[in-house]
Amino acid sequence: MNDAQPSIHRKILLYIKKRWLRTQDHINKRWFRYFSWRKYVYELQNHSFSAITARQTGKVYIDVSVICTDDAATGIQRVVRSVAFHLNKSGEMLKFSPIFIHTYKKNHYIVNINEGRFEKTNELVEYFEGDVFFGLDYCLDTIWRMRKQLSLMKKKGVKFWYLVHDFLPYTHPSWFSSPTVLRFYNWLAIIAASANGFFCVSQPVARQLRNIIKSDFGVTNDVAIQVIPLGCDLSHNSPLKGFPDGFDVLLEKVRTTPSLLMVGTIEPRKGHKDALRAMEVLWKAGHPTQLVLVGGKGWKIAEFIAELDAHPENGHRLIRTDKISDEALDLLYQNCTGVLFPSLAEGFGLPVVEALKRGKPVLARRLEVFAEHAGKGVTFFDEEIDAPKLASTISEWLKGLPGDEPARPDLLATWDDTARCIADILRHSRNGLGQMTP
């Protein structure tokens, strides 16, 4: 009993400490959001250069802090993983030797990539003038924790580039949790303040970025903005391997029954409710087509997940599987009838090009970001559409397949293209050859 008492006390104290730290962090985030971000941005936009030691040739450090800890197999993480692996394997050919890093507490440490795996080390990173920090990963929390260190790095002469996918928590906060909106705002302020350049996944995102950082965050310095091509070749992606339990049964159903595939985290903006309501109209009319949902559970969807689980078609014409490996996803793409993408907003929409790369037709909501795919295997429906109209659109689209607009895989970028574009720009930035043309 006496031995157990100190252990209980320690657990209580640790719990209290964690709660206090969490509360303090939340207070700091709110203070930054509403007050101190302006000072942070101003100081970095008007900093005095104070580098003491420089390398002959700067090094390029690539942040993979999130994915090396938890690969959630989302679209963003497929991008991060693919770019990291291709930069790592093609470095010599690209005359580029990236160093991958992760954040622990308030420092950066080296990450090795071996046989398709990220391996953390305890080798501390020290930055010098002329080095480049590239925020490849979507690191809301680690960028926040490192904000003071990033400021010191900037003042030392380190250059910063970040990859930006979208601004949805900023432009559509109702789709996300309040903590996520707060975290995103602070992340956006920090990267706006520190960036020498941004990589954007599409032209609409690039236009949004330029407007937001200038009008909302007061960034008036010249910042390079480069739109990069995103690859979609899962089979050349050092893919995650393996299949979930029962996948062989699922794959056989997809092979033998008309199947619409939806890929993406289940969250409010992805249009899963619209898809389900339309399919319910078709199922009531006796339509045999299955709806196959692939993606993890997101936020603000507890009631919808409960509805899916209790749905009379669950396990029959309605099939849902959680996050799966690239290998399994590739097989579903190859064997489905087509891909349905009713998302309400996207920065890029990776599943669309992943489907097209495999010659699969896509039915998608008409969004600006998809305009370049018109005539290349994508059929559009209106942004505002009710369930009966969407059901009719799906039915007519399925009847018309393969259609007059075949997918053109040869027109799509590969991850080698993505890596080459990023490497060229980072190499220019490291060597001080000036900014790329926005």
Secondary structure in CASP SS format (residue, H / E / C, confidence):
PFRMAT SS
TARGET T0000
AUTHOR 0000-0000-0000
METHOD secondary structure of the structure
MODEL  1
M C 1.00
N C 1.00
D C 1.00
A H 1.00
Q H 1.00
P H 1.00
S H 1.00
I H 1.00
H H 1.00
R H 1.00
K H 1.00
I H 1.00
L H 1.00
L H 1.00
Y H 1.00
I H 1.00
K H 1.00
K H 1.00
R H 1.00
W H 1.00
L H 1.00
R H 1.00
T H 1.00
Q H 1.00
D H 1.00
H H 1.00
I H 1.00
N H 1.00
K H 1.00
R H 1.00
W H 1.00
F H 1.00
R H 1.00
Y H 1.00
F H 1.00
S H 1.00
W H 1.00
R H 1.00
K H 1.00
Y H 1.00
V H 1.00
Y H 1.00
E H 1.00
L H 1.00
Q H 1.00
N C 1.00
H C 1.00
S C 1.00
F C 1.00
S C 1.00
A C 1.00
I C 1.00
T C 1.00
A E 1.00
R C 1.00
Q C 1.00
T C 1.00
G C 1.00
K C 1.00
V E 1.00
Y E 1.00
I E 1.00
D E 1.00
V C 1.00
S C 1.00
V C 1.00
I C 1.00
C C 1.00
T C 1.00
D C 1.00
D C 1.00
A C 1.00
A C 1.00
T C 1.00
G H 1.00
I H 1.00
Q H 1.00
R H 1.00
V H 1.00
V H 1.00
R H 1.00
S H 1.00
V H 1.00
A H 1.00
F H 1.00
H H 1.00
L H 1.00
N H 1.00
K H 1.00
S H 1.00
G C 1.00
E C 1.00
M C 1.00
L C 1.00
K C 1.00
F C 1.00
S C 1.00
P C 1.00
I E 1.00
F E 1.00
I E 1.00
H E 1.00
T E 1.00
Y E 1.00
K C 1.00
K C 1.00
N E 1.00
H E 1.00
Y E 1.00
I E 1.00
V E 1.00
N E 1.00
I E 1.00
N E 1.00
E C 1.00
G C 1.00
R E 1.00
F E 1.00
E E 1.00
K E 1.00
T E 1.00
N E 1.00
E E 1.00
L E 1.00
V C 1.00
E C 1.00
Y C 1.00
F C 1.00
E E 1.00
G C 1.00
D C 1.00
V E 1.00
F E 1.00
F E 1.00
G E 1.00
L C 1.00
D C 1.00
Y C 1.00
C C 1.00
L H 1.00
D H 1.00
T H 1.00
I H 1.00
W H 1.00
R H 1.00
M C 1.00
R H 1.00
K H 1.00
Q H 1.00
L H 1.00
S H 1.00
L H 1.00
M H 1.00
K H 1.00
K H 1.00
K H 1.00
G C 1.00
V C 1.00
K E 1.00
F E 1.00
W E 1.00
Y E 1.00
L E 1.00
V E 1.00
H C 1.00
D C 1.00
F C 1.00
L H 1.00
P H 1.00
Y H 1.00
T H 1.00
H C 1.00
P H 1.00
S H 1.00
W H 1.00
F C 1.00
S C 1.00
S H 1.00
P H 1.00
T H 1.00
V H 1.00
L H 1.00
R H 1.00
F H 1.00
Y H 1.00
N H 1.00
W H 1.00
L H 1.00
A H 1.00
I H 1.00
I H 1.00
A H 1.00
A H 1.00
S H 1.00
A C 1.00
N C 1.00
G E 1.00
F E 1.00
F E 1.00
C E 1.00
V C 1.00
S C 1.00
Q H 1.00
P H 1.00
V H 1.00
A H 1.00
R H 1.00
Q H 1.00
L H 1.00
R H 1.00
N H 1.00
I H 1.00
I H 1.00
K H 1.00
S H 1.00
D C 1.00
F C 1.00
G C 1.00
V C 1.00
T C 1.00
N C 1.00
D C 1.00
V C 1.00
A E 1.00
I E 1.00
Q E 1.00
V E 1.00
I C 1.00
P C 1.00
L C 1.00
G C 1.00
C C 1.00
D C 1.00
L H 1.00
S H 1.00
H H 1.00
N C 1.00
S C 1.00
P C 1.00
L C 1.00
K C 1.00
G C 1.00
F C 1.00
P C 1.00
D C 1.00
G C 1.00
F H 1.00
D H 1.00
V H 1.00
L H 1.00
L H 1.00
E H 1.00
K H 1.00
V H 1.00
R H 1.00
T H 1.00
T C 1.00
P C 1.00
S E 1.00
L E 1.00
L E 1.00
M E 1.00
V E 1.00
G C 1.00
T C 1.00
I E 1.00
E C 1.00
P H 1.00
R H 1.00
K H 1.00
G C 1.00
H H 1.00
K H 1.00
D H 1.00
A H 1.00
L H 1.00
R H 1.00
A H 1.00
M H 1.00
E H 1.00
V H 1.00
L H 1.00
W H 1.00
K H 1.00
A C 1.00
G C 1.00
H C 1.00
P C 1.00
T C 1.00
Q E 1.00
L E 1.00
V E 1.00
L E 1.00
V E 1.00
G C 1.00
G C 1.00
K E 1.00
G C 1.00
W C 1.00
K C 1.00
I C 1.00
A H 1.00
E H 1.00
F H 1.00
I H 1.00
A H 1.00
E H 1.00
L H 1.00
D H 1.00
A H 1.00
H C 1.00
P C 1.00
E C 1.00
N E 1.00
G C 1.00
H C 1.00
R C 1.00
L E 1.00
I E 1.00
R E 1.00
T E 1.00
D C 1.00
K C 1.00
I C 1.00
S C 1.00
D H 1.00
E H 1.00
A H 1.00
L H 1.00
D H 1.00
L H 1.00
L H 1.00
Y H 1.00
Q H 1.00
N H 1.00
C C 1.00
T C 1.00
G E 1.00
V E 1.00
L E 1.00
F E 1.00
P C 1.00
S C 1.00
L C 1.00
A C 1.00
E C 1.00
G C 1.00
F C 1.00
G C 1.00
L H 1.00
P H 1.00
V H 1.00
V H 1.00
E H 1.00
A H 1.00
L H 1.00
K H 1.00
R C 1.00
G C 1.00
K C 1.00
P C 1.00
V E 1.00
L E 1.00
A E 1.00
R E 1.00
R C 1.00
L C 1.00
E H 1.00
V H 1.00
F H 1.00
A H 1.00
E H 1.00
H H 1.00
A E 1.00
G C 1.00
K C 1.00
G C 1.00
V E 1.00
T E 1.00
F E 1.00
F E 1.00
D C 1.00
E C 1.00
E C 1.00
I C 1.00
D C 1.00
A H 1.00
P H 1.00
K H 1.00
L H 1.00
A H 1.00
S H 1.00
T H 1.00
I H 1.00
S H 1.00
E H 1.00
W H 1.00
L H 1.00
K H 1.00
G H 1.00
L C 1.00
P C 1.00
G C 1.00
D C 1.00
E C 1.00
P C 1.00
A C 1.00
R C 1.00
P H 1.00
D H 1.00
L H 1.00
L C 1.00
A C 1.00
T C 1.00
W H 1.00
D H 1.00
D H 1.00
T H 1.00
A H 1.00
R H 1.00
C H 1.00
I H 1.00
A H 1.00
D H 1.00
I H 1.00
L H 1.00
R H 1.00
H H 1.00
S H 1.00
R H 1.00
N C 1.00
G C 1.00
L C 1.00
G C 1.00
Q C 1.00
M C 1.00
T C 1.00
P C 1.00
END
